[in-house]
Amino acid sequence: FQQQQHHRLPMLPRGLQAAQLQNASQQRMLQQLQLQQQQIEQHKLDQANLQAQ
């Protein structure tokens, strides 16, 4: 019984860790997407400014 419990305990934190890691990677992906969008918008603005001159 003692051994079983000892084996079972580490499972919970590992699951939480995995969830947190997944969360972090999703946030990083979102940030990268937002950065890409900003770069695209900036590029459009630059192109427009070049054409305006």
N, C-alpha and C positions, 0 to 999 in steps of 0.2 A: 504493500500500500504506500509506504513511504517513498519507495523508488518510483512508482508510477506517478505520484504527485510531483516528484522532483523532475521527471521527464516532461510532464504536462505544463509546468509553469513557464518555461522559456518560450513556449509557443505564442502566448499572448503578446508580449512585447515585440516579437518578431513580426507578427501580423500588423501591429500598429506601425512599426517601422516601415514596413512595405507600403502601407497606406500613405504614410507621410512622404515617402520617397516618390510614390506615384503622384501625389499632390504637387510636390515640388517640381517634378518634371513637367507636369501639365502647365504649371504657372510659367515655367521657363519657356515652354513652347508658345504660350500666349504672348509672352513678352517679345519673343523673336518675331512672331507674326505682326505684332504692333510695330516693332522696329522696321520690319520690311514695308509695312503700309506707309509709315512716316517717310522712309527713304523714297518710295514710289511717288508720294505726294510732293516731296521736296524736288525730285527730279522733274516732275511735271511743271512745278513752279519755275525751276531753272530754265526749262525749255521755253516756257511762255515768256520769261524775262528776256531771254536771248532773242526770241522772235520780235519782241516789242522794241528792242533797240534798233 
